[in-house]
Amino acid sequence: MPTSSAATGSDGSETGEPGSGDFPTSTDAQPPTGTDSDSSTGTATTTDDDGDTDTEDEPYCSNGVIDPGEECDDGLENSSDGACTLSCTKATCGDGLLWTGHETCDDGNDDNSDACVVGCVPASCGDGYLFVGAEECEPGEIDDNGEYACSMTCMWSPLVAAPRLVFLSSVMFYGDLSVHEPSLGDYSLSDFPDGGKTGVLLA
């Protein structure tokens, strides 16, 4: 068995401290084990019981790998105007980001009464959505009183009577489209198979 001797002072007395026998005078500190992470580089450093270290990439957006919780990850191609955003979500209409080549507007909401409507396209007259503050109506609509119709510029326009039909003919027409011909007597256009439409019809 190893032995140890006590150290002696200058006068030969024991000092109570161990001498330089078979025991080491100091011990080496053991390296800690565990994992340290560096969030700034997205890496994790692991130290095992033997003091060996291993560095691995931690999951993070823009590393080019679709990690848990991510919809996409195009690495350095991630952008605010691309198919995969800087937060690793897929670009969609209504996310408030303008996807180049696919959207012409994106105001971040689903309100179809403003300048950007469903499909992320600008509001326009005739699209079926009333652009509040810019349009009064949509073409084809008639107001509740039946007095106004919506024009092709999305503005109310007074309804007008149907145009009068004017016939150019060698015979006399009455206001009710009946005809008086001395040799034939009175008759109406409906008395003839072709409706009696002689001459030119003007609108």
MARMAR-787528 format. One line per 3 residues: their letters; for each residue z, x, y of N, C-alpha, C. Coordinates in Angstrom, 2 decimals, always signed. Example, Ala and Ser with C-alpha at 12.3 -4.5 7.8 and 13.67 -1.06 7.14 Angstrom:
<sites>
as = +7.80 +13.19 -5.69 +7.80 +12.30 -4.50 +7.80 +13.20 -3.30 | +7.08 +12.85 -2.25 +7.14 +13.67 -1.06 +7.87 +12.90 +0.03;
</sites>
This chain:
<sites>
mpt = +0.00 +0.85 -1.19 +0.00 +0.00 +0.00 +0.00 +0.88 +1.24 | -0.62 +0.42 +2.28 -0.62 +1.22 +3.51 +0.75 +1.25 +4.13 | +1.08 +2.37 +4.73 +2.38 +2.51 +5.39 +2.16 +2.78 +6.84;
ssa = +3.21 +2.62 +7.61 +3.13 +2.89 +9.04 +4.36 +3.64 +9.46 | +4.25 +4.42 +10.43 +5.40 +5.16 +10.94 +5.61 +4.77 +12.38 | +6.87 +4.74 +12.77 +7.20 +4.37 +14.14 +6.94 +5.55 +15.04;
atg = +6.54 +5.28 +16.22 +6.31 +6.34 +17.20 +7.64 +6.87 +17.69 | +7.73 +8.15 +17.99 +8.96 +8.76 +18.49 +8.75 +9.25 +19.90 | +9.85 +9.24 +20.64 +9.79 +9.72 +22.01 +9.88 +11.23 +22.05;
sdg = +10.01 +11.78 +23.25 +10.07 +13.23 +23.42 +11.35 +13.81 +22.87 | +12.38 +12.93 +22.72 +13.65 +13.42 +22.20 +13.79 +13.17 +20.71 | +12.71 +12.65 +20.08 +12.73 +12.43 +18.64 +13.19 +11.07 +18.23;
set = +13.58 +10.20 +19.17 +14.05 +8.86 +18.81 +12.86 +7.94 +18.66 | +13.08 +6.88 +17.83 +12.01 +5.92 +17.62 +11.88 +5.01 +18.83 | +10.63 +4.75 +19.18 +10.40 +3.90 +20.36 +10.27 +2.44 +19.99;
gep = +10.15 +2.12 +18.70 +9.97 +0.73 +18.29 +8.52 +0.29 +18.32 | +7.63 +1.16 +18.68 +6.21 +0.83 +18.72 +5.55 +1.40 +17.49 | +4.57 +0.74 +16.95 +3.90 +1.27 +15.75 +3.17 +2.54 +16.07;
gsg = +3.11 +3.40 +15.09 +2.40 +4.66 +15.27 +0.93 +4.50 +14.97 | +0.28 +5.59 +14.82 -1.17 +5.57 +14.57 -1.44 +5.78 +13.09 | -0.71 +4.99 +12.27 -0.87 +5.14 +10.83 -2.13 +4.49 +10.34;
dfp = -1.98 +3.71 +9.24 -3.15 +3.11 +8.61 -3.60 +1.83 +9.29 | -2.82 +1.30 +10.24 -3.21 +0.05 +10.92 -4.01 +0.39 +12.16 | -5.03 -0.43 +12.47 -5.80 -0.19 +13.71 -4.94 -0.46 +14.91;
tst = -5.21 +0.30 +15.96 -4.42 +0.13 +17.18 -4.88 -1.05 +18.00 | -6.09 -1.63 +17.71 -6.57 -2.81 +18.44 -7.48 -3.61 +17.52 | -7.69 -4.86 +17.84 -8.58 -5.72 +17.06 -9.71 -6.19 +17.95;
daq = -10.88 -6.35 +17.34 -12.04 -6.86 +18.08 -11.96 -8.37 +18.17 | -12.27 -8.93 +19.37 -12.25 -10.38 +19.55 -13.43 -11.00 +18.81 | -13.17 -12.09 +18.10 -14.23 -12.77 +17.38 -15.03 -13.64 +18.35;
ppt = -16.38 -13.67 +18.20 -17.20 -14.50 +19.09 -16.95 -15.98 +18.84 | -16.93 -16.78 +19.88 -16.73 -18.22 +19.69 -17.94 -18.83 +19.02 | -17.67 -19.89 +18.29 -18.77 -20.60 +17.64 -18.97 -21.93 +18.35;
gtd = -20.20 -22.48 +18.25 -20.49 -23.75 +18.90 -21.85 -23.71 +19.55 | -22.10 -24.66 +20.45 -23.40 -24.79 +21.10 -23.23 -24.90 +22.59 | -23.97 -24.09 +23.33 -24.00 -24.16 +24.78 -25.38 -24.64 +25.20;
sds = -25.42 -25.56 +26.16 -26.70 -26.10 +26.62 -26.95 -25.67 +28.05 | -28.20 -25.43 +28.34 -28.64 -25.13 +29.70 -29.62 -26.21 +30.11 | -29.12 -27.18 +30.90 -29.95 -28.31 +31.26 -31.07 -27.92 +32.19;
stg = -30.94 -26.77 +32.87 -31.98 -26.38 +33.82 -33.22 -25.90 +33.12 | -33.06 -25.37 +31.88 -34.22 -24.87 +31.15 -34.56 -25.74 +29.96 | -33.70 -26.74 +29.64 -33.97 -27.59 +28.50 -33.81 -26.88 +27.19;
tat = -32.89 -25.89 +27.12 -32.67 -25.14 +25.88 -31.22 -25.27 +25.46 | -30.99 -25.06 +24.16 -29.63 -25.08 +23.61 -29.41 -23.78 +22.85 | -28.28 -23.09 +23.12 -27.96 -21.82 +22.45 -26.82 -22.06 +21.47;
ttd = -27.04 -21.72 +20.20 -26.06 -21.94 +19.15 -25.56 -20.60 +18.62 | -24.24 -20.45 +18.49 -23.62 -19.23 +17.95 -22.92 -19.58 +16.66 | -23.24 -18.86 +15.57 -22.62 -19.16 +14.29 -21.39 -18.28 +14.08;
ddg = -20.77 -18.40 +12.90 -19.53 -17.67 +12.60 -19.74 -16.16 +12.57 | -20.94 -15.71 +12.32 -21.21 -14.28 +12.26 -21.56 -13.70 +13.62 | -21.55 -14.56 +14.64 -21.87 -14.08 +15.98 -23.34 -14.09 +16.30;
dtd = -24.16 -14.61 +15.37 -25.60 -14.68 +15.63 -25.89 -15.88 +16.52 | -26.83 -15.72 +17.42 -27.20 -16.81 +18.33 -28.62 -17.26 +18.05 | -28.86 -18.54 +18.30 -30.19 -19.12 +18.10 -30.46 -20.06 +19.27;
ted = -31.59 -19.90 +19.90 -31.95 -20.73 +21.05 -33.07 -21.69 +20.67 | -32.87 -22.98 +20.93 -33.85 -24.00 +20.62 -34.09 -24.87 +21.85 | -35.28 -25.46 +21.90 -35.60 -26.39 +22.98 -34.87 -27.71 +22.77;
epy = -34.28 -28.23 +23.85 -33.68 -29.55 +23.82 -34.72 -30.57 +24.25 | -34.59 -31.83 +23.82 -35.53 -32.86 +24.26 -35.45 -33.06 +25.78 | -36.59 -33.09 +26.44 -36.64 -33.41 +27.87 -38.04 -33.87 +28.22;
csn = -38.14 -34.69 +29.26 -39.43 -35.23 +29.68 -40.32 -34.11 +30.19 | -41.59 -34.16 +29.81 -42.62 -33.19 +30.20 -42.64 -31.95 +29.31 | -42.01 -32.03 +28.14 -42.11 -30.91 +27.21 -43.30 -31.07 +26.27;
gvi = -44.06 -32.15 +26.46 -45.23 -32.36 +25.64 -44.96 -33.01 +24.30 | -43.70 -33.38 +24.06 -43.31 -34.01 +22.80 -42.68 -35.36 +23.13 | -43.10 -36.40 +22.43 -42.50 -37.72 +22.66 -41.15 -37.76 +21.96;
dpg = -40.10 -37.58 +22.73 -38.74 -37.57 +22.21 -38.18 -38.99 +22.21 | -37.07 -39.21 +21.51 -36.44 -40.54 +21.51 -36.16 -41.01 +22.94 | -36.51 -42.26 +23.20 -36.30 -42.83 +24.53 -37.50 -42.68 +25.45;
eec = -38.52 -41.95 +25.02 -39.73 -41.76 +25.82 -40.87 -42.61 +25.27 | -41.70 -43.14 +26.17 -42.88 -43.89 +25.75 -44.09 -42.98 +25.58 | -44.07 -41.87 +26.29 -45.19 -40.94 +26.25 -44.70 -39.60 +26.79;
ddg = -45.47 -38.57 +26.59 -45.16 -37.26 +27.16 -46.41 -36.40 +27.07 | -47.09 -36.27 +28.19 -48.30 -35.45 +28.25 -48.03 -34.06 +28.81 | -46.78 -33.66 +28.78 -46.43 -32.33 +29.26 -46.70 -32.19 +30.75;
len = -47.40 -31.14 +31.12 -47.69 -30.89 +32.53 -48.67 -31.89 +33.11 | -49.28 -32.71 +32.26 -50.21 -33.74 +32.73 -49.48 -34.99 +33.21 | -48.19 -35.10 +32.96 -47.43 -36.23 +33.48 -47.54 -36.27 +35.00;
ssd = -47.77 -37.45 +35.55 -47.91 -37.56 +37.00 -47.64 -38.99 +37.44 | -47.48 -39.17 +38.75 -47.21 -40.50 +39.29 -48.46 -41.35 +39.36 | -49.64 -40.76 +39.13 -50.88 -41.55 +39.18 -51.68 -41.43 +37.88;
gac = -51.01 -41.00 +36.81 -51.69 -40.84 +35.53 -51.22 -41.85 +34.50 | -51.71 -41.70 +33.28 -51.37 -42.63 +32.21 -49.92 -42.51 +31.78 | -49.34 -41.31 +31.91 -47.93 -41.09 +31.58 -47.22 -40.62 +32.84;
tls = -46.19 -41.33 +33.24 -45.53 -41.04 +34.51 -44.57 -39.86 +34.39 | -44.01 -39.47 +35.51 -43.06 -38.35 +35.54 -41.75 -38.67 +34.83 | -41.52 -39.95 +34.55 -40.32 -40.34 +33.81 -40.64 -40.63 +32.35;
ctk = -41.83 -40.21 +31.91 -42.26 -40.37 +30.53 -42.33 -41.83 +30.10 | -42.79 -42.68 +31.01 -43.09 -44.07 +30.69 -44.58 -44.30 +30.89 | -45.15 -45.21 +30.12 -46.58 -45.50 +30.24 -46.87 -46.24 +31.54;
atc = -47.94 -45.84 +32.21 -48.33 -46.51 +33.45 -48.71 -47.95 +33.15 | -48.18 -48.88 +33.94 -48.48 -50.30 +33.78 -48.62 -50.94 +35.14 | -49.39 -52.02 +35.18 -49.54 -52.77 +36.43 -48.19 -53.39 +36.79;
gdg = -47.75 -53.17 +38.00 -46.47 -53.70 +38.44 -45.35 -52.69 +38.48 | -45.64 -51.43 +38.09 -44.58 -50.42 +38.12 -44.46 -49.75 +39.48 | -45.33 -50.14 +40.42 -45.26 -49.58 +41.76 -45.98 -48.26 +41.92;
llw = -46.62 -47.78 +40.86 -47.37 -46.53 +40.90 -48.85 -46.83 +40.74 | -49.69 -46.23 +41.57 -51.13 -46.49 +41.51 -51.77 -45.62 +40.44 | -52.20 -46.24 +39.36 -52.83 -45.53 +38.24 -54.30 -45.32 +38.58;
tgh = -54.64 -44.09 +38.89 -55.99 -43.75 +39.34 -57.03 -44.11 +38.29 | -58.08 -44.80 +38.74 -59.16 -45.18 +37.85 -58.94 -46.47 +37.11 | -57.73 -47.02 +37.19 -57.41 -48.25 +36.47 -56.87 -49.33 +37.39;
etc = -56.26 -48.97 +38.48 -55.70 -49.93 +39.43 -56.24 -49.65 +40.83 | -56.44 -50.71 +41.59 -56.83 -50.54 +42.99 -55.67 -50.85 +43.92 | -54.60 -51.38 +43.38 -53.36 -51.58 +44.14 -52.23 -51.78 +43.14;
ddg = -51.02 -51.57 +43.58 -49.84 -51.82 +42.76 -48.63 -51.86 +43.69 | -48.18 -53.08 +43.99 -47.06 -53.22 +44.92 -45.73 -53.39 +44.21 | -45.73 -53.22 +42.90 -44.47 -53.22 +42.17 -43.86 -54.58 +41.92;
ndd = -44.64 -55.67 +42.06 -44.10 -56.99 +41.78 -45.17 -57.87 +41.14 | -44.76 -59.08 +40.72 -45.70 -60.01 +40.09 -45.98 -61.20 +41.00 | -45.83 -61.01 +42.30 -46.08 -62.06 +43.29 -47.58 -62.14 +43.58;
nsd = -48.19 -63.28 +43.29 -49.63 -63.44 +43.51 -49.97 -64.07 +44.85 | -49.00 -64.15 +45.74 -49.27 -64.70 +47.07 -49.36 -63.61 +48.12 | -49.39 -62.35 +47.69 -49.47 -61.25 +48.64 -50.80 -60.51 +48.48;
acv = -50.87 -59.31 +49.03 -52.14 -58.59 +49.10 -52.61 -58.04 +47.76 | -51.70 -57.91 +46.79 -52.07 -57.38 +45.47 -51.68 -58.42 +44.41 | -52.66 -58.87 +43.63 -52.41 -59.95 +42.69 -52.43 -59.44 +41.26;
vgc = -52.30 -60.36 +40.32 -52.26 -60.00 +38.90 -53.48 -59.17 +38.53 | -53.26 -58.18 +37.69 -54.33 -57.26 +37.33 -54.40 -56.06 +38.25 | -53.50 -56.03 +39.23 -53.47 -54.94 +40.22 -54.80 -54.78 +40.93;
vpa = -55.31 -55.92 +41.43 -56.52 -55.94 +42.26 -56.16 -56.60 +43.58 | -56.86 -56.24 +44.67 -56.55 -56.83 +45.97 -56.85 -58.32 +45.99 | -56.05 -59.06 +46.73 -56.28 -60.50 +46.90 -57.61 -60.73 +47.60;
scg = -58.31 -61.78 +47.19 -59.59 -62.11 +47.81 -59.78 -63.62 +47.80 | -60.54 -64.12 +48.74 -60.82 -65.55 +48.82 -61.58 -65.98 +47.58 | -61.08 -67.01 +46.93 -61.73 -67.52 +45.73 -61.15 -66.99 +44.44;
dgy = -60.11 -66.18 +44.51 -59.51 -65.64 +43.28 -58.54 -66.60 +42.62 | -58.32 -67.76 +43.27 -57.43 -68.75 +42.70 -55.99 -68.63 +43.14 | -55.70 -67.63 +43.97 -54.34 -67.43 +44.47 -54.35 -67.53 +46.00;
lfv = -53.39 -68.26 +46.55 -53.32 -68.43 +47.99 -52.61 -67.23 +48.61 | -53.35 -66.44 +49.37 -52.81 -65.27 +50.05 -52.11 -65.76 +51.31 | -50.79 -65.85 +51.25 -50.00 -66.40 +52.36 -50.19 -65.55 +53.61;
gae = -50.53 -66.22 +54.71 -50.72 -65.53 +55.98 -52.15 -65.12 +56.23 | -52.98 -65.15 +55.19 -54.39 -64.76 +55.35 -55.34 -65.88 +54.95 | -54.91 -66.77 +54.07 -55.75 -67.88 +53.62 -55.02 -69.20 +53.84;
ece = -55.81 -70.24 +54.09 -55.24 -71.58 +54.23 -55.36 -72.38 +52.94 | -56.33 -72.03 +52.12 -56.62 -72.80 +50.92 -57.56 -72.00 +50.04 | -57.90 -72.57 +48.90 -58.87 -71.97 +48.00 -60.09 -72.89 +47.91;
pge = -61.30 -72.32 +47.87 -62.51 -73.14 +47.86 -62.49 -74.23 +46.78 | -62.95 -75.43 +47.17 -62.98 -76.56 +46.26 -61.82 -77.51 +46.44 | -60.79 -77.08 +47.14 -59.64 -77.94 +47.37 -59.91 -78.93 +48.50;
idd = -59.31 -80.10 +48.40 -59.38 -81.12 +49.46 -57.95 -81.48 +49.82 | -57.69 -81.63 +51.11 -56.32 -81.91 +51.54 -55.88 -83.29 +51.06 | -54.57 -83.53 +51.12 -54.00 -84.76 +50.59 -54.56 -86.01 +51.26;
nge = -54.97 -85.91 +52.51 -55.49 -87.06 +53.24 -56.99 -87.25 +53.04 | -57.61 -86.34 +52.34 -59.04 -86.45 +52.11 -59.88 -86.22 +53.34 | -59.34 -85.54 +54.33 -60.07 -85.33 +55.58 -60.65 -83.93 +55.70;
yac = -60.09 -83.00 +54.92 -60.53 -81.61 +55.03 -60.86 -81.05 +53.65 | -61.82 -80.18 +53.63 -62.18 -79.47 +52.41 -62.05 -77.97 +52.68 | -61.76 -77.21 +51.63 -61.60 -75.77 +51.80 -62.97 -75.10 +51.78;
smt = -63.24 -74.32 +52.80 -64.53 -73.65 +52.92 -64.57 -72.39 +52.06 | -65.72 -71.74 +52.04 -65.88 -70.51 +51.26 -65.19 -69.33 +51.92 | -64.61 -69.56 +53.10 -63.82 -68.51 +53.75 -62.33 -68.79 +53.63;
cmw = -61.99 -69.74 +52.75 -60.59 -70.10 +52.49 -59.90 -70.66 +53.73 | -60.64 -71.42 +54.52 -60.09 -72.12 +55.67 -60.43 -73.60 +55.56 | -59.53 -74.46 +56.07 -59.78 -75.90 +56.04 -60.92 -76.24 +56.99;
spl = -61.81 -77.11 +56.53 -62.95 -77.55 +57.34 -63.05 -79.06 +57.24 | -63.30 -79.77 +58.37 -63.40 -81.24 +58.32 -64.52 -81.68 +57.38 | -64.23 -82.71 +56.61 -65.26 -83.27 +55.75 -66.30 -83.98 +56.61;
vaa = -67.57 -83.87 +56.27 -68.65 -84.53 +57.01 -69.35 -85.50 +56.08 | -69.96 -86.53 +56.68 -70.67 -87.52 +55.88 -71.88 -86.89 +55.21 | -72.29 -87.50 +54.12 -73.47 -87.00 +53.41 -74.69 -87.11 +54.31;
prl = -75.63 -86.19 +54.21 -76.82 -86.24 +55.07 -77.67 -87.47 +54.77 | -78.34 -87.96 +55.80 -79.24 -89.10 +55.64 -80.52 -88.68 +54.93 | -81.04 -89.58 +54.12 -82.31 -89.34 +53.44 -83.42 -89.97 +54.25;
vfl = -84.43 -89.20 +54.56 -85.54 -89.68 +55.38 -86.83 -89.60 +54.57 | -87.54 -90.72 +54.50 -88.81 -90.76 +53.78 -89.96 -90.74 +54.78 | -90.98 -89.96 +54.48 -92.22 -90.00 +55.24 -93.24 -90.75 +54.41;
ssv = -93.64 -91.88 +54.90 -94.55 -92.71 +54.12 -95.46 -93.50 +55.06 | -96.53 -94.03 +54.49 -97.46 -94.85 +55.28 -97.01 -96.29 +55.39 | -95.94 -96.65 +54.68 -95.45 -98.02 +54.74 -94.13 -98.05 +55.49;
mfy = -93.75 -99.24 +55.90 -92.53 -99.41 +56.68 -91.33 -99.56 +55.74 | -90.30 -98.75 +55.99 -89.06 -98.85 +55.24 -87.99 -99.48 +56.13 | -87.15 -100.29 +55.53 -86.01 -100.83 +56.23 -84.81 -99.91 +55.99;
gdl = -83.76 -100.18 +56.68 -82.58 -99.33 +56.53 -81.98 -99.35 +55.15 | -82.24 -100.40 +54.38 -81.68 -100.48 +53.03 -82.66 -99.99 +51.97 | -83.66 -99.20 +52.41 -84.67 -98.64 +51.53 -85.57 -99.70 +50.89;
svh = -85.61 -100.88 +51.49 -86.60 -101.88 +51.06 -87.83 -101.76 +51.93 | -88.94 -102.24 +51.45 -90.22 -102.05 +52.11 -90.87 -103.41 +52.40 | -91.53 -103.51 +53.54 -92.30 -104.73 +53.84 -93.77 -104.35 +53.93;
eps = -94.54 -104.90 +53.04 -95.98 -104.68 +53.03 -96.64 -106.06 +53.08 | -97.41 -106.35 +54.15 -97.98 -107.70 +54.29 -98.72 -108.18 +53.07 | -99.43 -107.30 +52.40 -100.22 -107.74 +51.25 -99.41 -107.92 +49.99;
lgd = -98.22 -107.29 +49.95 -97.39 -107.35 +48.75 -96.10 -108.13 +48.95 | -95.74 -108.36 +50.18 -94.46 -108.99 +50.45 -93.34 -107.96 +50.46 | -92.13 -108.44 +50.47 -90.97 -107.52 +50.51 -90.62 -107.05 +49.09;
ysl = -90.30 -105.79 +48.94 -89.86 -105.24 +47.66 -88.99 -104.02 +47.94 | -88.29 -103.61 +46.96 -87.43 -102.43 +47.09 -87.98 -101.32 +46.22 | -87.49 -100.12 +46.46 -87.98 -98.96 +45.70 -87.69 -99.09 +44.22;
sdf = -86.64 -99.84 +43.88 -86.27 -99.97 +42.47 -87.22 -100.85 +41.69 | -88.14 -101.50 +42.39 -89.10 -102.36 +41.70 -90.20 -101.56 +41.02 | -90.25 -100.26 +41.24 -91.32 -99.44 +40.69 -90.73 -98.43 +39.69;
pdg = -91.48 -98.15 +38.62 -90.97 -97.22 +37.60 -90.58 -95.87 +38.17 | -91.31 -95.38 +39.15 -91.00 -94.07 +39.72 -90.08 -94.18 +40.92 | -89.52 -95.35 +41.12 -88.62 -95.55 +42.24 -89.34 -95.74 +43.56;
gkt = -90.65 -95.79 +43.53 -91.38 -96.00 +44.76 -91.32 -94.85 +45.72 | -91.08 -93.65 +45.19 -90.91 -92.50 +46.07 -92.27 -91.95 +46.49 | -92.78 -92.52 +47.52 -94.01 -92.01 +48.09 -93.68 -91.20 +49.32;
gvl = -94.51 -90.24 +49.62 -94.24 -89.42 +50.78 -93.31 -88.27 +50.44 | -92.64 -87.73 +51.45 -91.79 -86.55 +51.32 -90.35 -86.93 +51.60 | -89.45 -86.45 +50.78 -88.02 -86.72 +50.97 -87.40 -85.57 +51.74;
la = -86.77 -85.90 +52.86 -86.09 -84.89 +53.67 -84.59 -85.11 +53.59 | -83.85 -84.03 +53.59 -82.40 -84.14 +53.56 -81.84 -83.58 +54.85;
</sites>
